[in-house]
Amino acid sequence: MAAALDLVVLFENEAWQQPLFDVLEQRGIAYEKYDLKSAAFGGHDLPKARLYFNQASPSAYARGRLRVVPFTLALLKNLQIQGAKVLNGIDVFSFELSKSAQIAKLNELGIDHPRSIIFNDAEALAERNDLSFPAMLKPEQGGSGARMNQLDSLNELRELLAENPGLWEPDQLLLLQEYLPHDPEVGIVRMEFLGEELLYAMRVVTHGRYNLCPSEACNPAEAEEAGACALPDFQEAAAQPVEFYPYLDLPAEALEAGKRIIKSAKMDVAGIEYLETPDGRRVFYDINANSNLRRPIGEAFGFDPFERVADFLEQKL
């Protein structure tokens, strides 16, 4: 069927996307919201827009939306088979869903990354001679810091999984990853990209939290406000709020590494995180295609980041 719309935005958490929707409406762009939480499509329905922008999140399952990711994968496959133009399409989304694939990509590019072991049975780890603790336990399909735990021994891992079998969700694969110390006052660094161009960089002071979602809906600028997509069952109740700061002195080498990742993985929009260890390593550990932006950070650099995303989408159109 002939495309009647300019743009369709695929999403699961509208609170994250509302700032972009506001800008699209102000500009008069003919767009449609596609809510992935409750949806259906027929092969004869597709495509119906000149451009699709995939903003699905791997962490949908952590909000009780177990069917979002498989539906999105099916939809993206159908769209692309039928010739639709999709930003962050099936290959990129599949890449975002797999921490092990991200580690393989970083290894291929020669970019420092956490040593990682992927497993589907804790007893298989007992046969290895390269285990090192402390270590981080992470799901293969992550997002929003869900199901992450710091461990000090293999026995602790065994006990944790026996007591919490739900940690295997959503895809029954886990990673045991090198624990990386860093200066808690400096935090980690997140770079946001549109295409291969840096939008901005920011420092994130975590205060021991794992949910570092930059969206103001998750981590409001005003600490006393409640996050709309918080995951309290995965967070430290007593932890301080996550803090976000513009990072004006991003090292050129870090930027170059980020651009290499974007180009190699053929990502359209991305957020890439790294940290620096006390012994001088710069370690890249997370690659996100669903890139939630933070307006106050963009404004510190002199622009509204959602306006820049709208510019990017119009260029792609």
C-alpha positions in Angstrom: 0.0 0.0 0.0 1.2 3.5 -0.8 2.8 5.4 2.1 0.4 8.1 3.4 2.4 9.2 6.4 5.8 10.8 6.7 6.8 9.1 9.9 5.8 6.4 12.4 7.4 6.3 15.8 7.4 2.8 17.4 7.4 3.1 21.2 6.5 1.3 24.4 6.9 3.9 27.1 5.2 7.1 26.0 6.6 9.1 28.9 10.0 8.8 27.3 8.8 9.9 23.9 6.4 12.7 24.8 9.1 15.5 24.5 9.8 14.3 20.9 6.1 14.0 20.1 5.6 17.6 21.2 8.3 18.8 18.9 6.9 16.8 15.9 3.5 18.2 16.5 4.8 21.8 16.7 6.6 21.3 13.4 3.5 19.9 11.7 5.2 16.6 10.6 2.7 14.0 9.5 3.5 11.3 12.0 1.8 8.5 13.9 2.4 7.0 17.3 2.7 3.2 17.2 2.2 1.8 20.7 3.9 -1.6 20.9 2.3 -2.6 24.2 -1.0 -3.6 22.5 -0.8 -3.9 18.7 -1.6 -6.0 15.7 -0.5 -5.9 12.0 -1.2 -7.7 8.8 1.4 -8.3 6.2 -0.9 -6.5 3.7 -0.9 -3.4 6.0 2.7 -2.6 5.6 4.4 -0.2 5.0 2.3 2.9 5.4 4.9 5.6 6.1 8.0 6.9 4.4 10.0 6.4 7.6 9.8 4.3 10.8 11.7 5.3 13.9 12.1 2.4 16.3 12.2 3.5 19.9 11.4 0.1 21.5 13.2 -0.7 24.7 14.8 -4.0 25.8 13.7 -3.2 29.3 9.9 -3.5 28.5 9.8 -6.9 30.2 10.9 -5.3 33.4 7.8 -3.2 33.3 5.6 -6.3 32.9 5.4 -6.0 29.1 6.8 -9.4 28.1 5.4 -9.4 24.6 6.8 -6.0 23.4 10.2 -7.2 22.2 9.0 -10.3 20.3 6.3 -8.3 18.6 8.7 -5.5 17.7 11.2 -8.0 16.2 8.4 -9.5 14.0 7.1 -6.0 13.0 10.6 -4.8 12.1 11.3 -8.0 10.0 8.0 -7.5 8.1 8.6 -3.8 7.5 12.1 -4.3 6.2 11.3 -7.3 4.0 8.7 -5.1 2.3 11.1 -2.3 1.7 10.3 0.1 4.5 12.9 2.6 5.6 13.5 2.0 9.4 15.9 3.8 11.7 17.4 1.4 14.2 15.8 -1.5 12.5 16.0 -5.3 13.0 19.8 -5.7 12.9 20.4 -2.7 15.3 17.5 -3.7 17.7 18.8 -7.3 17.8 22.2 -6.0 18.6 20.8 -3.9 21.4 19.1 -6.9 22.8 22.3 -8.9 23.2 25.0 -7.9 25.6 27.1 -10.8 24.3 26.9 -9.4 20.8 28.0 -6.0 22.1 31.0 -7.5 23.8 31.9 -9.3 20.6 31.7 -6.1 18.6 33.9 -4.2 21.1 36.3 -7.1 21.0 36.3 -7.0 17.1 37.0 -3.3 17.2 39.8 -3.6 19.7 38.0 -1.4 22.2 38.5 -2.1 25.9 35.5 -3.9 27.4 34.6 -6.0 30.5 35.7 -9.6 30.4 32.5 -11.5 30.1 31.3 -15.1 30.3 27.9 -16.0 28.9 26.1 -19.0 30.4 22.8 -20.9 30.6 23.7 -23.0 33.7 25.7 -21.9 36.7 27.3 -25.3 37.0 29.0 -24.8 33.6 31.0 -22.0 35.2 32.5 -24.4 37.7 34.4 -26.0 34.9 36.2 -22.8 33.9 39.6 -21.6 35.2 39.1 -17.9 34.3 36.5 -16.9 36.9 37.3 -13.8 38.8 35.4 -12.2 41.7 33.9 -9.7 42.5 31.9 -9.9 39.3 28.6 -8.4 38.0 25.7 -10.7 37.0 23.7 -9.2 34.1 21.0 -10.5 31.8 21.8 -11.0 28.1 18.8 -8.7 27.3 19.3 -5.9 29.8 17.9 -2.4 30.1 17.3 0.0 32.9 19.7 -1.8 35.2 17.2 -4.7 35.6 18.4 -7.9 37.3 22.0 -6.8 37.9 23.8 -8.0 41.0 27.3 -7.7 42.3 28.7 -11.1 43.5 31.7 -12.2 45.4 31.8 -16.0 44.7 30.4 -18.8 42.6 28.6 -20.1 45.6 26.9 -16.7 46.0 25.8 -16.9 42.4 24.4 -20.4 42.9 22.4 -19.3 45.9 21.1 -16.2 44.2 19.8 -18.1 41.2 18.3 -20.8 43.4 16.4 -18.1 45.4 15.5 -15.9 42.4 14.9 -18.1 39.3 13.3 -15.0 37.7 16.7 -13.6 37.2 17.0 -15.8 34.1 14.2 -13.8 32.4 13.5 -12.8 29.8 15.7 -15.1 27.5 17.3 -17.6 29.9 20.8 -16.3 29.3 23.1 -14.5 31.8 26.5 -12.9 31.8 29.1 -12.9 34.5 31.1 -9.8 33.9 34.3 -8.3 35.2 33.6 -5.9 38.1 35.0 -2.4 37.2 35.8 0.0 40.0 35.6 3.7 39.2 35.7 7.0 41.1 32.1 7.4 42.5 32.5 11.2 42.4 33.3 11.2 38.7 30.8 8.5 37.8 30.4 7.0 34.3 30.2 8.8 30.9 27.4 8.5 28.4 27.7 9.8 24.8 24.6 10.4 22.8 24.8 10.1 19.0 22.6 11.0 16.0 24.1 9.1 13.2 27.9 9.2 13.6 27.8 12.7 15.0 28.0 13.4 18.8 24.9 15.1 20.2 26.3 15.6 23.7 28.2 13.8 26.4 27.4 13.7 30.1 28.7 12.4 33.4 26.4 10.2 35.4 27.0 9.9 39.2 25.2 6.7 40.1 25.3 6.6 43.9 25.2 2.8 43.6 22.1 2.6 41.4 21.9 0.6 38.2 18.9 2.2 36.6 20.7 5.1 34.9 17.9 6.0 32.4 18.6 9.6 31.4 15.0 10.4 30.7 13.6 13.0 33.1 10.5 10.7 33.3 12.7 8.1 35.0 15.2 10.3 36.9 13.5 13.7 37.3 15.7 16.9 37.4 14.0 17.7 40.8 15.0 14.9 43.2 11.8 15.1 45.2 9.7 14.1 42.1 8.8 10.5 41.5 10.0 8.7 38.3 7.3 7.6 36.0 9.1 4.4 34.9 11.1 3.6 38.0 11.9 -0.1 38.8 11.8 -0.1 42.6 12.3 -3.9 42.8 15.7 -3.5 41.3 16.8 -0.4 43.1 18.5 0.3 46.5 15.7 1.9 48.6 18.2 4.1 50.4 20.3 5.1 47.4 20.6 8.8 46.5 19.1 9.9 43.2 21.2 9.6 40.1 22.9 12.8 39.1 23.6 14.0 35.5 26.1 16.6 34.5 27.1 18.0 31.0 30.6 16.7 30.1 32.3 19.4 28.3 35.8 17.9 28.2 35.1 14.6 26.5 38.4 13.0 25.5 39.0 12.8 21.7 39.9 9.2 22.0 36.6 8.3 23.7 34.6 10.2 21.0 36.5 8.4 18.2 35.8 5.0 19.9 32.1 5.9 20.1 32.0 6.8 16.4 33.7 3.5 15.4 31.1 1.6 17.3 28.2 3.5 15.7 29.7 3.0 12.2 30.5 -0.7 12.6 27.1 -1.5 14.2 25.3 0.7 11.6 23.3 2.4 14.3 21.2 5.5 13.5 20.7 6.8 17.1 22.6 5.5 20.1 23.8 6.1 23.6 27.2 4.6 24.5 28.5 4.3 28.1 32.0 3.9 29.4 33.9 4.3 32.7 37.5 4.9 33.7 39.1 2.7 36.2 41.7 3.7 38.8 44.5 1.9 36.9 43.8 4.0 33.8 41.6 1.8 31.6 38.7 3.4 29.6 36.2 0.6 29.4 33.1 0.6 27.2 30.4 -1.5 28.6 26.9 -0.6 27.3 25.5 0.3 23.9 21.9 1.5 23.6 19.8 2.1 20.5 16.8 3.4 22.5 18.4 6.7 23.4 16.5 8.6 26.0 17.6 12.2 26.0 17.8 14.8 28.8 16.7 18.3 27.9 18.8 20.1 30.6 22.0 18.5 29.4 21.3 19.6 25.8 20.5 23.1 27.0 23.9 23.2 28.7 25.4 22.8 25.3 23.1 25.5 23.8 20.3 23.5 22.2 17.1 21.5 22.8 18.1 17.8 22.1 14.6 16.9 20.9 14.7 19.6 18.3 18.0 18.1 17.1 16.3 14.6 16.9 13.4 16.2 14.8 16.1 17.8 12.5 17.7 14.4 12.1 14.3 12.7 11.3 13.5 15.4 8.8 16.9 14.9 7.1 16.2 11.2 6.8 12.8 12.0 5.2 
